Amino acid sequence: MTKSELIDAVAQRTKITKSRAEQVVNCVFDAMTAALERDEGIEIRGFGSFTVRKYKAYNGRNPRTGRPVPVPEKRLPFFKVGKELKELVNSPLADGSPRPPIEEDDDNDDDD
């Protein structure tokens, strides 16, 4: 689902205009981004939690030249799925049939 598809879904479900739904979605994303920038975690019960993980600086390697490259310390957002969402994704469909297996994309095969 893309951001525009999310906006469309919010507009349909809440019966508001797409421009108003876009404001709502942007407001939620902005609030989440601001919280993560402040090193605050975000917990959405039944869905999951977002935290910021800190990584120390290290020496990496340029894959093209093989030379060492210093990588500065960084902070990255991390998502941990909630128990209810995990169970929903892995549960059978509403009609009781099992979920079909995920088909892998074979376009990137190097076997040709």
C-alpha positions in Angstrom: 0.0 0.0 0.0 1.4 3.4 -0.9 0.8 6.7 0.9 -1.8 7.7 -1.8 -3.6 4.4 -1.4 -3.7 5.0 2.4 -5.1 8.4 1.9 -7.8 7.0 -0.4 -8.7 4.3 2.1 -8.9 6.9 5.0 -11.1 9.1 2.8 -13.5 6.2 1.9 -13.8 4.8 5.4 -14.3 8.1 7.2 -16.3 9.7 4.3 -14.1 12.8 4.2 -12.5 14.5 1.2 -9.2 13.2 -0.1 -7.5 16.5 0.7 -8.8 16.3 4.4 -7.7 12.6 4.5 -4.2 13.7 3.2 -4.0 16.2 6.0 -4.9 13.5 8.6 -2.3 11.1 7.2 0.4 13.7 7.0 -0.4 14.9 10.6 -0.1 11.3 11.9 3.2 10.8 10.1 4.6 14.1 11.2 3.7 13.4 14.8 5.4 10.0 14.6 8.5 11.4 13.0 8.7 14.2 15.6 8.5 11.6 18.4 11.2 9.5 16.9 13.4 12.5 16.4 13.1 13.2 20.2 14.1 9.6 20.9 10.6 8.7 22.1 9.1 5.4 21.3 5.7 4.9 19.7 3.5 2.1 20.8 0.3 1.3 18.9 -1.3 -1.6 20.7 -2.3 -4.5 18.5 -0.1 -3.1 15.7 3.4 -2.7 16.9 6.0 -0.3 18.2 8.6 2.0 16.7 11.9 2.8 18.4 15.1 4.4 17.5 18.2 2.2 17.5 21.6 3.7 17.9 24.6 2.3 16.0 28.2 3.1 16.8 30.7 4.3 14.3 32.7 1.6 12.5 35.0 1.1 9.6 33.3 -0.3 6.6 34.7 -1.3 3.2 34.1 0.2 -0.2 33.0 -2.9 -2.2 34.3 -1.5 -5.5 37.8 -0.6 -4.3 38.2 -2.6 -1.1 39.4 0.4 0.8 38.3 1.0 4.3 35.6 3.7 4.8 34.7 5.3 8.1 31.0 5.0 8.8 29.8 7.6 11.3 27.5 6.7 14.2 23.8 6.8 13.3 20.3 6.4 14.6 17.7 4.4 12.6 14.0 3.8 13.2 13.1 0.2 14.0 9.7 -1.4 13.9 8.7 -4.4 16.0 5.4 -6.0 15.0 2.7 -6.5 17.6 1.4 -9.9 18.6 -2.2 -9.2 17.3 -0.9 -8.0 13.9 1.4 -11.0 13.6 -1.4 -13.4 14.4 -3.7 -11.7 11.9 -1.1 -11.9 9.1 -0.5 -15.6 9.8 -4.2 -16.6 10.4 -6.4 -18.3 7.8 -8.6 -16.2 5.6 -12.1 -15.2 6.8 -13.6 -18.2 4.9 -11.3 -20.6 6.7 -9.1 -21.3 3.7 -5.3 -21.1 4.3 -3.5 -18.0 2.9 -1.8 -18.7 -0.4 2.0 -19.0 -0.4 3.9 -15.8 -1.3 5.3 -16.2 -4.8 8.8 -15.0 -5.2 9.7 -12.7 -8.1 11.9 -14.6 -10.5 12.9 -11.6 -12.6 16.2 -11.2 -10.8 17.5 -14.7 -11.6 21.2 -14.8 -12.6 20.8 -18.3 -14.0 20.1 -17.2 -17.6 
